[in-house]
Structure formats: structure tokens, C-alpha cells
Amino acid sequence: MEKNKGSRYLLVDGIRGLAIVNMVVFHFLYDVYVVSGRDPGWYFRPGIRIWQQAICRTFILVAGFVWRFGEKNSLRRGLLFHLCGTLVSLVTRAVIPNEAVWFGILSFMGSAVLLMIPLHRWLCKARIPAPAGLAASLACFVLFKEVQYGYLGIGNLLRWNMPGALYQIRILTPLGFPAPDFSSSAYFPVLPWMFLFLAGYFLYPLLEGRERWRKVGRRRVPLLSAVGQKSLLIYLIHQPVCMGVVSITCQM
């Protein structure tokens, strides 16, 4: 996370490590129940959906929180995420076409990291207070949460329909306006997820200014901190391993 290991926030690595462990377990069960066809409705159970969203939101929030640590390498990291995201798309399209991933979380991460390069410069000039930035980011995340379904709003209380023409332009699909025939087993468009990434970005200066956080944040979480430092590698290899285990098990 940081070049200086002594100042690395190992607790943040631990939180990310916990998320990656949960993700591996989730994807293994997804392969068991959904991909293998044992229980296709498993994914749509309320508790499972909440679990999946908690994992994804943790990853994105943490990614925004630590963005400043790798600011100088943002271009390289952003392109690496995009490359890995493209690899995931090609592999899933070839192996399990019905569950192909298009613009999944790695592709989003690549976009978010790259977008933060100009955004960071603008935000520094604008001098937006961190509490205001955090509140605005979270509010926008809630407001744009259902934009892929054609509207902005908060549940059934407030709703504004988006122009239908936006969803007819295929190039806008990565932004959060999917074409009618678009399908992806894991879709993370720029909207609304960029706002959650920004929430993590604004959360960092709020905590960094607190001495207690500096002490607590550097505490190592046994095993999980080490896992969190290898999250990208684990993400890339875990799904083939899970699918292999499930395939062998089903044949026994």
C-alpha cells in the first residue's frame, strides 16, 4: 500500500484480506449452486445478495481509500487493472459464455484509478472539505445506485427516469447505461460505483488526521493482512481453482 513498510496501514490490508476470503467462498458457492445448475435461484436470495454487495463495496471503498498511496503509479496500475479485467472477460467468455463477465470489478477499478488522476488535481484546487466530499459522494452513490435500470432515485420514495436514448448508445455501457441486449454476470459501471470509490478517497484525510487511527491502522491482522496484500493475484487465480474443484467434485 505504501512504500514505507513501517507506515503501511496493515489494518486496511486486513479488511481487504477479509473481503477477498469472503469473495473466494462466495464464488465457490456460486459455482456449486448456479454454474453447475444445482440451485440457480441461490444468487437471488436476499441474504446472498447482501453478502455479495458487502464484499464488492468493501473492495471499492478500500481502493478509493488507498488511491493516494499509489498516486505516482496510477497510470500503470489503471492499465494493469484494465488488462486483468480484459483477461477475465476473455476467459469467462470462452469457458462459461452464459456467465461471461463484461466490465466487471477489475475493469471498473482500472477506470476509477485512471479517472482519479485528473479528478485528484481538480479536487485539490477546489479544496473541498473531506466531510463534505464524503457526504456528497455517499449521497450520489445512493442516488445513482439504480441508474443501470433507467432511473435515479431513492427506493420508491423519489424517482427520476433517465432519457432512454442513453441506453441505446453501446459505448455508454461502461458508464452505467447498458444497451438492451447487454448481459454480464458481474457488471460494475462507472456510475454509481465511482461515487463509492470517491467516498473512500475522502475518508482517507478524515482518518489520517487522527493520531489514534494512525496507531490502530498499523496493527497487523493475522493472516488477513498478508492475504490483502496479494488481493489482485488471488482474484485472478481463485475462480479457475474454484471451478476446477467443483468440476472434479461433480464428476465423482
C-alpha positions as CSV (number, residue, x, y, z in Angstrom):
1,M,0.0,0.0,0.0
2,E,2.8,2.4,0.9
3,K,6.5,2.3,0.0
4,N,7.5,2.6,3.6
5,K,6.5,-0.7,5.3
6,G,6.7,0.9,8.7
7,S,3.9,3.3,7.8
8,R,1.7,0.8,6.0
9,Y,-1.8,0.6,7.2
10,L,-1.9,-3.2,7.8
11,L,-5.4,-3.0,9.2
12,V,-6.7,-1.8,5.8
13,D,-4.8,-4.8,4.2
14,G,-6.6,-7.0,6.8
15,I,-10.0,-5.6,5.8
16,R,-9.2,-6.2,2.2
17,G,-8.0,-9.6,3.0
18,L,-11.3,-10.4,4.8
19,A,-13.1,-9.3,1.7
20,I,-11.0,-11.5,-0.6
21,V,-11.6,-14.5,1.6
22,N,-15.3,-13.9,1.5
23,M,-15.1,-13.4,-2.2
24,V,-13.4,-16.8,-2.7
25,V,-16.0,-18.5,-0.6
26,F,-18.8,-16.7,-2.4
27,H,-17.6,-17.6,-5.9
28,F,-17.0,-21.2,-4.9
29,L,-20.6,-21.5,-3.7
30,Y,-21.8,-19.6,-6.8
31,D,-20.1,-22.2,-8.9
32,V,-21.6,-25.0,-6.9
33,Y,-25.2,-23.8,-7.0
34,V,-25.5,-21.5,-10.1
35,V,-22.9,-22.5,-12.6
36,S,-23.4,-26.2,-12.0
37,G,-27.2,-25.8,-12.1
38,R,-27.9,-27.3,-8.7
39,D,-29.8,-24.2,-7.4
40,P,-29.9,-21.3,-10.0
41,G,-32.0,-19.2,-7.6
42,W,-29.3,-19.3,-4.9
43,Y,-27.8,-15.9,-6.0
44,F,-31.2,-14.1,-5.8
45,R,-31.8,-14.9,-2.1
46,P,-31.8,-11.7,-0.1
47,G,-29.1,-12.7,2.3
48,I,-26.8,-13.9,-0.5
49,R,-27.3,-10.6,-2.4
50,I,-26.4,-8.6,0.7
51,W,-23.3,-10.7,1.2
52,Q,-22.2,-10.2,-2.4
53,Q,-22.8,-6.4,-2.2
54,A,-20.9,-6.1,1.1
55,I,-17.8,-7.8,-0.5
56,C,-17.9,-5.6,-3.6
57,R,-18.4,-2.4,-1.6
58,T,-15.6,-3.1,0.7
59,F,-13.2,-3.6,-2.2
60,I,-14.2,-0.4,-3.9
61,L,-14.2,1.7,-0.7
62,V,-10.8,0.4,0.3
63,A,-9.5,1.0,-3.2
64,G,-10.5,4.7,-3.0
65,F,-9.1,5.0,0.5
66,V,-5.6,3.8,-0.6
67,W,-5.5,5.6,-4.0
68,R,-3.2,8.3,-2.7
69,F,-0.6,5.8,-1.7
70,G,0.0,4.8,-5.3
71,E,-0.7,8.1,-6.9
72,K,2.6,8.3,-8.8
73,N,1.9,4.9,-10.4
74,S,-1.8,5.5,-11.1
75,L,-1.4,5.2,-14.9
76,R,0.4,1.9,-14.7
77,R,-2.0,0.5,-12.1
78,G,-5.0,1.6,-14.0
79,L,-3.8,0.0,-17.2
80,L,-2.9,-3.2,-15.3
81,F,-6.4,-3.4,-13.8
82,H,-7.9,-3.0,-17.3
83,L,-5.6,-5.6,-18.7
84,C,-6.6,-8.1,-16.0
85,G,-10.3,-7.2,-16.5
86,T,-10.0,-7.9,-20.2
87,L,-8.3,-11.2,-19.4
88,V,-11.2,-12.2,-17.1
89,S,-13.7,-11.2,-19.8
90,L,-12.0,-13.3,-22.5
91,V,-11.6,-16.4,-20.3
92,T,-15.1,-16.4,-19.0
93,R,-16.5,-15.8,-22.5
94,A,-14.5,-18.9,-23.7
95,V,-15.1,-21.2,-20.7
96,I,-18.6,-20.2,-19.5
97,P,-20.2,-18.0,-22.1
98,N,-23.5,-17.8,-20.2
99,E,-21.7,-16.4,-17.2
100,A,-19.3,-14.1,-19.1
101,V,-18.0,-11.0,-17.2
102,W,-18.1,-7.8,-19.2
103,F,-16.9,-4.6,-17.4
104,G,-16.5,-6.4,-14.1
105,I,-14.9,-5.1,-11.0
106,L,-11.3,-5.1,-12.3
107,S,-12.3,-3.1,-15.4
108,F,-14.1,-0.7,-13.1
109,M,-11.0,-0.4,-10.8
110,G,-8.9,0.4,-13.8
111,S,-11.3,3.2,-14.9
112,A,-11.6,4.6,-11.3
113,V,-7.8,4.7,-10.8
114,L,-7.3,6.5,-14.2
115,L,-10.2,8.9,-13.6
116,M,-8.8,9.9,-10.3
117,I,-5.7,11.3,-11.9
118,P,-7.4,14.4,-13.3
119,L,-10.1,14.4,-10.5
120,H,-7.5,14.5,-7.8
121,R,-5.9,17.6,-9.3
122,W,-9.3,19.3,-9.6
123,L,-10.3,18.4,-6.1
124,C,-7.1,19.7,-4.7
125,K,-7.6,23.0,-6.4
126,A,-11.3,23.1,-5.3
127,R,-10.3,22.4,-1.7
128,I,-13.5,20.6,-1.0
129,P,-13.6,19.7,2.8
130,A,-13.3,16.0,3.3
131,P,-16.5,15.7,5.4
132,A,-18.5,17.5,2.7
133,G,-16.9,15.4,-0.1
134,L,-17.6,12.1,1.8
135,A,-21.2,13.1,2.4
136,A,-21.8,14.2,-1.2
137,S,-20.1,11.0,-2.6
138,L,-22.3,8.7,-0.5
139,A,-25.4,10.7,-1.4
140,C,-24.6,10.5,-5.1
141,F,-23.9,6.7,-4.7
142,V,-27.4,6.2,-3.3
143,L,-29.0,8.5,-5.9
144,F,-27.3,6.8,-8.8
145,K,-27.5,3.2,-7.5
146,E,-30.2,2.1,-9.9
147,V,-29.1,4.1,-13.0
148,Q,-28.4,1.0,-15.0
149,Y,-32.2,0.2,-14.7
150,G,-33.1,3.6,-16.2
151,Y,-33.7,5.9,-13.3
152,L,-32.2,7.9,-10.4
153,G,-33.8,7.9,-7.0
154,I,-34.0,6.5,-3.5
155,G,-36.1,3.4,-3.5
156,N,-39.8,4.1,-4.3
157,L,-39.7,7.5,-2.5
158,L,-38.0,9.5,-5.2
159,R,-37.6,8.5,-8.8
160,W,-36.4,10.3,-11.9
161,N,-36.4,8.5,-15.2
162,M,-33.3,8.8,-17.4
163,P,-33.5,9.6,-21.1
164,G,-34.0,6.3,-22.9
165,A,-31.6,7.4,-25.7
166,L,-28.7,7.0,-23.3
167,Y,-29.3,3.2,-23.2
168,Q,-29.2,2.9,-27.0
169,I,-25.6,4.0,-27.3
170,R,-23.4,0.9,-26.7
171,I,-20.3,2.9,-26.0
172,L,-22.0,4.3,-22.9
173,T,-22.5,0.8,-21.3
174,P,-19.3,1.1,-19.2
175,L,-20.6,4.4,-17.8
176,G,-23.8,2.8,-16.4
177,F,-26.1,3.0,-19.4
178,P,-26.3,-0.6,-20.6
179,A,-27.7,-1.4,-24.0
180,P,-30.9,-3.5,-24.0
181,D,-29.1,-6.7,-25.1
182,F,-26.2,-6.3,-22.7
183,S,-25.5,-9.1,-20.3
184,S,-22.8,-9.6,-17.7
185,S,-22.6,-11.9,-14.7
186,A,-20.7,-9.1,-12.9
187,Y,-21.3,-5.6,-14.1
188,F,-19.6,-2.6,-12.3
189,P,-20.1,0.5,-14.4
190,V,-18.5,3.9,-13.6
191,L,-21.9,5.1,-12.3
192,P,-22.7,4.6,-9.5
193,W,-19.5,2.9,-8.3
194,M,-17.2,5.8,-8.9
195,F,-19.0,7.7,-6.1
196,L,-18.2,4.9,-3.6
197,F,-14.6,5.0,-4.7
198,L,-14.7,8.7,-4.1
199,A,-16.2,8.1,-0.7
200,G,-13.1,6.1,0.2
201,Y,-10.9,8.8,-1.3
202,F,-12.5,11.4,1.0
203,L,-12.5,9.1,4.0
204,Y,-8.7,8.9,4.0
205,P,-7.9,12.5,5.0
206,L,-10.6,12.3,7.7
207,L,-8.8,9.3,9.4
208,E,-5.3,10.3,8.6
209,G,-5.6,13.4,10.7
210,R,-6.4,11.3,13.8
211,E,-3.5,10.1,15.9
212,R,-5.5,7.2,17.2
213,W,-6.2,5.9,13.7
214,R,-2.5,6.1,12.8
215,K,-1.8,3.7,15.7
216,V,-4.7,1.4,15.2
217,G,-4.4,1.4,11.4
218,R,-0.9,0.0,11.5
219,R,-1.9,-3.1,13.5
220,R,-1.5,-6.3,11.6
221,V,-4.4,-8.7,11.3
222,P,-3.0,-12.2,11.4
223,L,-3.1,-13.9,8.0
224,L,-5.6,-11.4,6.6
225,S,-3.2,-8.6,6.2
226,A,-0.9,-10.8,4.2
227,V,-3.8,-12.0,2.1
228,G,-4.9,-8.4,1.5
229,Q,-1.6,-7.5,0.0
230,K,-2.0,-10.2,-2.7
231,S,-5.6,-9.5,-3.5
232,L,-5.2,-9.0,-7.3
233,L,-3.3,-12.2,-7.7
234,I,-5.8,-14.2,-5.6
235,Y,-8.6,-12.6,-7.6
236,L,-7.1,-13.8,-10.9
237,I,-6.4,-17.4,-9.9
238,H,-9.2,-18.2,-7.4
239,Q,-12.1,-18.6,-10.0
240,P,-10.3,-21.2,-12.2
241,V,-9.4,-23.1,-9.0
242,C,-12.9,-23.0,-7.7
243,M,-14.4,-24.1,-11.0
244,G,-11.8,-26.9,-11.2
245,V,-12.7,-28.2,-7.7
246,V,-16.4,-28.0,-8.4
247,S,-16.0,-29.8,-11.8
248,I,-14.0,-32.6,-10.2
249,T,-16.4,-32.9,-7.4
250,C,-19.4,-33.1,-9.7
251,Q,-17.8,-35.9,-11.7
252,M,-17.1,-38.0,-8.6
